[in-house]
Amino acid sequence: MIRVLFLFSILLFSLLDISFAATRVAYTRPGVMMKIPFSTVGRSPYLFRTGFGTEFHNLSPFNSTAGIFFDMEVGKNFSVGFSSVQTADTTNLANLDVSTYTPPVEFGFHLQQRVYTYNDISVSIGLQDIVFKNSESESGLSLSPKQLSFFAVVSSAKSLGSYNLQTFLGFGTGGFGAQDSLPATDSTGTPAGVFAGFHLNTPFFNKWGGLDFVGEFDGIGINVGLRIPLTSDYRLNIGFTHIDKLPSWKLRYWPGHPALTIGFDMAVPRRARRVIGETSGPAPLLSGSDMPVFDDEFSDQFDSTLAMASYVVSSLRDSVVMVNNEMRNLMVRLSAMEQRSNFLEDSLASLKLSSNVGEKNMNEAMRHLSRSLRYFYGGDYRASLQEVETALDLNPNLALAYARRGSIYYKLGDVQRATINWNLALRMDPEYDDVRNILKALHENRLKTTSFVRE
């Protein structure tokens, strides 16, 4: 509400002045057009825009005007801009090369509010050229109400295949009136008039946002221009102002004189949170259903350094995760190897223990067999048999013990048991030739009663 009251108070103040002078420089006003206001259905995709514009009115003698600008969208649907212009010398048109006049420097503010949107239609109102300038007659800066221009503009955005077209139609006072067609003595009020224009975004240089064609009628004359993308954020602006008066270049000079204009602008983009639909042109040309949603932070997708840093950090994070997983796998494998090593150590200890026990049992069994042999020679076959049984209890795999027991049974007259034990001894040691010979002799009835195994 405060903004609306502010706009209307300045408007009423401007209507009290009937002067029509204007020093607008192409490409130094908010928006993508040369001199007329613009309107879009969605929020600006940029945090701010800045740059400069220059108009060359005469080449010989040289006479030009130049300006710088800054604009941004603040709050909801409200835009503000600032420009500073070094005006041209219009005091001594015939002798510009010897003129000592110093054109004043102007500082202008520009306000705009989007008040209505519907599908691809938007309406904005605003005030351009709240100008403060220095002059030789006054010290410091003073407000120049004759520059004020109140306006209302209607915009429509359309997609034509790979092209995007936005058209503008508006009504304005002050600088938008047909100033140079009105007599200087006319005191009927502040001039007002209609302005119109179009902005065509093309697929040429599409990776940088596309080449733009601009055409407009600013209330005084016709302006045409090109906005050439150098990168996605920088554009070179060229064009002609008031080309309808170009044939009168030498005859007319001011106001509404034709000029060659060159400008440059830089846009700092926002970071898109969500994009609906496919877009091939810059955001101001899109309809409401295709507009991206933006936040107020700088866009890292337009900063190759941040994008590369983000990629490297993501790669390092993935590498760290892989290393951690590999370390966990190695720890699991190490734990399994430790368990296997412990198992092998236990098995080795068990085998060593078994070997020691077996060796001890073997020694004990051989001592009993030695004693059995002494009893056998002494004729005490029962005692000899008892010692052999004890040796077999200690080591049941001794072929010698079975052979000795067979001999003892043979002495005791039990040939059947003797034969069984000799066969057991030969099964355990197939190379036992003495036992084989005994069995052969027994089979051939050649075995003497005194034959026995003495080992």
HURACOR-V256258 format. One record per helix or strand. SS is the DSSP state (A for helix, B for strand). FROM is the first residue (numbers start at 1). TO is the last residue. If there is no record, write none. Layout:
BEGIN
SS;FROM;TO
SS;FROM;TO
END
This chain:
BEGIN
A;2;15
B;46;59
B;62;74
B;78;86
A;93;98
B;105;118
B;121;134
B;141;144
A;145;147
B;149;160
B;163;173
A;174;176
A;179;181
B;192;201
A;206;208
B;212;217
B;222;229
B;234;241
A;243;248
B;259;274
A;283;285
A;288;290
B;293;298
A;300;302
A;304;377
A;381;394
A;399;411
A;415;428
A;433;443
END
